[in-house]
Amino acid sequence: MVKILFVCHGNICRSPMAEFVLKDLVRKTGAENSFYIASAATSTEEIGNPVHPGTRRILASLGISTEGKYAVQIKKSDYENYDYLIGMDDWNIRNMKKITGGDPEHKIKKLLEFAGRESDIADPWYTGDFESTYRDVLEGCKALLSI
Protein backbone atom coordinates (compact mmCIF):
# COMPACT_ATOMS: atom_id res chain seq x y z
CA MET A 1 0.00 0.00 0.00
CA VAL A 2 1.30 3.45 -0.96
CA LYS A 3 0.75 6.01 1.81
CA ILE A 4 0.55 9.66 0.75
CA LEU A 5 0.22 12.72 2.98
CA PHE A 6 -0.55 16.07 1.33
CA VAL A 7 0.50 19.12 3.33
CA CYS A 8 -0.20 22.85 3.14
CA HIS A 9 -0.22 25.70 5.63
CA GLY A 10 -3.69 25.30 7.16
CA ASN A 11 -5.09 22.02 5.80
CA ILE A 12 -8.31 23.68 4.68
CA CYS A 13 -7.66 24.62 1.02
CA ARG A 14 -4.88 23.01 -1.04
CA SER A 15 -3.94 19.84 0.84
CA PRO A 16 -7.52 18.60 1.35
CA MET A 17 -8.19 19.48 -2.30
CA ALA A 18 -5.26 17.25 -3.30
CA GLU A 19 -6.34 14.53 -0.85
CA PHE A 20 -9.86 14.28 -2.25
CA VAL A 21 -8.87 14.74 -5.89
CA LEU A 22 -6.36 11.89 -5.62
CA LYS A 23 -8.87 9.71 -3.74
CA ASP A 24 -11.34 10.32 -6.58
CA LEU A 25 -8.76 9.50 -9.27
CA VAL A 26 -7.73 6.33 -7.43
CA ARG A 27 -11.38 5.30 -6.95
CA LYS A 28 -12.00 5.71 -10.67
CA THR A 29 -9.11 3.33 -11.43
CA GLY A 30 -10.36 0.78 -8.89
CA ALA A 31 -7.13 0.97 -6.90
CA GLU A 32 -8.53 2.24 -3.58
CA ASN A 33 -7.05 -0.70 -1.68
CA SER A 34 -3.56 0.15 -2.93
CA PHE A 35 -3.45 3.65 -1.44
CA TYR A 36 -3.84 5.43 1.88
CA ILE A 37 -4.29 9.16 1.26
CA ALA A 38 -4.57 11.91 3.88
CA SER A 39 -3.70 15.57 4.40
CA ALA A 40 -2.37 17.82 7.16
CA ALA A 41 -1.19 21.35 7.99
CA THR A 42 2.18 22.73 8.96
CA SER A 43 0.53 25.34 11.21
CA THR A 44 -1.94 25.09 14.08
CA GLU A 45 -4.08 28.01 12.90
CA GLU A 46 -6.95 26.01 11.41
CA ILE A 47 -6.81 22.79 13.45
CA GLY A 48 -10.31 21.35 13.85
CA ASN A 49 -11.83 23.54 11.13
CA PRO A 50 -13.63 22.05 8.13
CA VAL A 51 -12.45 22.34 4.53
CA HIS A 52 -12.67 25.91 3.17
CA PRO A 53 -15.98 26.66 1.40
CA GLY A 54 -14.12 27.49 -1.85
CA THR A 55 -12.48 24.06 -1.93
CA ARG A 56 -15.73 22.35 -0.93
CA ARG A 57 -17.62 24.23 -3.67
CA ILE A 58 -15.26 23.39 -6.53
CA LEU A 59 -14.98 19.74 -5.51
CA ALA A 60 -18.75 19.41 -4.99
CA SER A 61 -19.26 20.70 -8.54
CA LEU A 62 -17.22 17.67 -9.65
CA GLY A 63 -19.15 15.24 -7.45
CA ILE A 64 -16.36 14.99 -4.85
CA SER A 65 -17.31 15.27 -1.18
CA THR A 66 -14.99 16.44 1.61
CA GLU A 67 -17.50 15.47 4.29
CA GLY A 68 -15.91 14.64 7.64
CA LYS A 69 -12.53 16.27 6.92
CA TYR A 70 -11.20 18.62 9.59
CA ALA A 71 -7.77 20.23 9.69
CA VAL A 72 -5.01 18.35 11.51
CA GLN A 73 -1.31 19.12 11.93
CA ILE A 74 1.55 17.04 10.55
CA LYS A 75 3.54 15.19 13.23
CA LYS A 76 7.16 14.09 13.32
CA SER A 77 6.01 10.44 13.28
CA ASP A 78 4.24 11.00 9.94
CA TYR A 79 7.64 10.83 8.27
CA GLU A 80 7.94 7.14 9.15
CA ASN A 81 4.27 6.41 8.47
CA TYR A 82 4.07 7.75 4.90
CA ASP A 83 5.87 6.95 1.65
CA TYR A 84 5.35 10.45 0.27
CA LEU A 85 4.87 13.72 2.14
CA ILE A 86 3.80 16.22 -0.50
CA GLY A 87 3.79 19.96 0.07
CA MET A 88 2.20 22.65 -2.05
CA ASP A 89 4.94 25.29 -1.95
CA ASP A 90 8.52 25.97 -0.84
CA TRP A 91 7.38 27.38 2.49
CA ASN A 92 5.44 24.17 3.23
CA ILE A 93 8.51 22.10 2.34
CA ARG A 94 10.74 24.07 4.74
CA ASN A 95 8.22 23.74 7.56
CA MET A 96 7.65 20.03 6.86
CA LYS A 97 11.39 19.39 7.15
CA LYS A 98 11.50 21.31 10.44
CA ILE A 99 8.61 19.32 11.88
CA THR A 100 9.86 15.91 10.70
CA GLY A 101 13.50 16.58 11.54
CA GLY A 102 14.72 16.54 7.94
CA ASP A 103 14.26 14.37 4.89
CA PRO A 104 16.95 11.66 4.90
CA GLU A 105 14.85 9.31 2.72
CA HIS A 106 13.82 12.03 0.21
CA LYS A 107 10.12 11.48 0.85
CA ILE A 108 9.25 15.19 0.95
CA LYS A 109 8.34 16.64 -2.45
CA LYS A 110 6.34 19.49 -3.95
CA LEU A 111 3.23 18.28 -5.77
CA LEU A 112 4.09 19.81 -9.12
CA GLU A 113 7.52 18.12 -9.11
CA PHE A 114 5.66 15.00 -10.23
CA ALA A 115 4.49 16.96 -13.29
CA GLY A 116 8.05 18.07 -14.04
CA ARG A 117 7.52 21.58 -12.71
CA GLU A 118 9.16 23.35 -9.78
CA SER A 119 6.18 25.70 -9.42
CA ASP A 120 4.28 26.29 -6.22
CA ILE A 121 0.55 25.69 -6.06
CA ALA A 122 -0.94 29.10 -5.30
CA ASP A 123 -2.84 29.37 -2.03
CA PRO A 124 -6.45 30.27 -2.84
CA TRP A 125 -6.83 31.57 0.72
CA TYR A 126 -4.91 34.59 -0.57
CA THR A 127 -5.66 34.53 -4.31
CA GLY A 128 -9.35 33.59 -4.15
CA ASP A 129 -8.74 31.60 -7.34
CA PHE A 130 -9.79 28.07 -6.43
CA GLU A 131 -10.13 27.07 -10.08
CA SER A 132 -6.45 27.70 -10.88
CA THR A 133 -5.46 25.88 -7.72
CA TYR A 134 -7.70 22.97 -8.73
CA ARG A 135 -6.11 22.78 -12.21
CA ASP A 136 -2.62 22.64 -10.69
CA VAL A 137 -3.67 20.09 -8.06
CA LEU A 138 -5.28 17.90 -10.71
CA GLU A 139 -2.16 18.09 -12.90
CA GLY A 140 0.06 17.13 -9.96
CA CYS A 141 -2.19 14.30 -8.80
CA LYS A 142 -2.46 12.78 -12.27
CA ALA A 143 1.33 12.94 -12.64
CA LEU A 144 1.79 11.39 -9.17
CA LEU A 145 -0.45 8.47 -10.14
CA SER A 146 1.59 7.85 -13.27
CA ILE A 147 4.88 7.20 -11.42
C-alpha positions in Angstrom: 0.0 0.0 0.0 1.3 3.5 -1.0 0.8 6.0 1.8 0.6 9.7 0.8 0.2 12.7 3.0 -0.5 16.1 1.3 0.5 19.1 3.3 -0.2 22.8 3.1 -0.2 25.7 5.6 -3.7 25.3 7.2 -5.1 22.0 5.8 -8.3 23.7 4.7 -7.7 24.6 1.0 -4.9 23.0 -1.0 -3.9 19.8 0.8 -7.5 18.6 1.3 -8.2 19.5 -2.3 -5.3 17.3 -3.3 -6.3 14.5 -0.9 -9.9 14.3 -2.2 -8.9 14.7 -5.9 -6.4 11.9 -5.6 -8.9 9.7 -3.7 -11.3 10.3 -6.6 -8.8 9.5 -9.3 -7.7 6.3 -7.4 -11.4 5.3 -6.9 -12.0 5.7 -10.7 -9.1 3.3 -11.4 -10.4 0.8 -8.9 -7.1 1.0 -6.9 -8.5 2.2 -3.6 -7.1 -0.7 -1.7 -3.6 0.2 -2.9 -3.5 3.7 -1.4 -3.8 5.4 1.9 -4.3 9.2 1.3 -4.6 11.9 3.9 -3.7 15.6 4.4 -2.4 17.8 7.2 -1.2 21.3 8.0 2.2 22.7 9.0 0.5 25.3 11.2 -1.9 25.1 14.1 -4.1 28.0 12.9 -7.0 26.0 11.4 -6.8 22.8 13.5 -10.3 21.4 13.9 -11.8 23.5 11.1 -13.6 22.0 8.1 -12.5 22.3 4.5 -12.7 25.9 3.2 -16.0 26.7 1.4 -14.1 27.5 -1.9 -12.5 24.1 -1.9 -15.7 22.3 -0.9 -17.6 24.2 -3.7 -15.3 23.4 -6.5 -15.0 19.7 -5.5 -18.7 19.4 -5.0 -19.3 20.7 -8.5 -17.2 17.7 -9.6 -19.1 15.2 -7.4 -16.4 15.0 -4.9 -17.3 15.3 -1.2 -15.0 16.4 1.6 -17.5 15.5 4.3 -15.9 14.6 7.6 -12.5 16.3 6.9 -11.2 18.6 9.6 -7.8 20.2 9.7 -5.0 18.3 11.5 -1.3 19.1 11.9 1.5 17.0 10.6 3.5 15.2 13.2 7.2 14.1 13.3 6.0 10.4 13.3 4.2 11.0 9.9 7.6 10.8 8.3 7.9 7.1 9.2 4.3 6.4 8.5 4.1 7.7 4.9 5.9 6.9 1.7 5.3 10.4 0.3 4.9 13.7 2.1 3.8 16.2 -0.5 3.8 20.0 0.1 2.2 22.6 -2.0 4.9 25.3 -1.9 8.5 26.0 -0.8 7.4 27.4 2.5 5.4 24.2 3.2 8.5 22.1 2.3 10.7 24.1 4.7 8.2 23.7 7.6 7.6 20.0 6.9 11.4 19.4 7.1 11.5 21.3 10.4 8.6 19.3 11.9 9.9 15.9 10.7 13.5 16.6 11.5 14.7 16.5 7.9 14.3 14.4 4.9 17.0 11.7 4.9 14.9 9.3 2.7 13.8 12.0 0.2 10.1 11.5 0.9 9.3 15.2 1.0 8.3 16.6 -2.4 6.3 19.5 -3.9 3.2 18.3 -5.8 4.1 19.8 -9.1 7.5 18.1 -9.1 5.7 15.0 -10.2 4.5 17.0 -13.3 8.1 18.1 -14.0 7.5 21.6 -12.7 9.2 23.4 -9.8 6.2 25.7 -9.4 4.3 26.3 -6.2 0.5 25.7 -6.1 -0.9 29.1 -5.3 -2.8 29.4 -2.0 -6.4 30.3 -2.8 -6.8 31.6 0.7 -4.9 34.6 -0.6 -5.7 34.5 -4.3 -9.4 33.6 -4.1 -8.7 31.6 -7.3 -9.8 28.1 -6.4 -10.1 27.1 -10.1 -6.5 27.7 -10.9 -5.5 25.9 -7.7 -7.7 23.0 -8.7 -6.1 22.8 -12.2 -2.6 22.6 -10.7 -3.7 20.1 -8.1 -5.3 17.9 -10.7 -2.2 18.1 -12.9 0.1 17.1 -10.0 -2.2 14.3 -8.8 -2.5 12.8 -12.3 1.3 12.9 -12.6 1.8 11.4 -9.2 -0.5 8.5 -10.1 1.6 7.8 -13.3 4.9 7.2 -11.4 
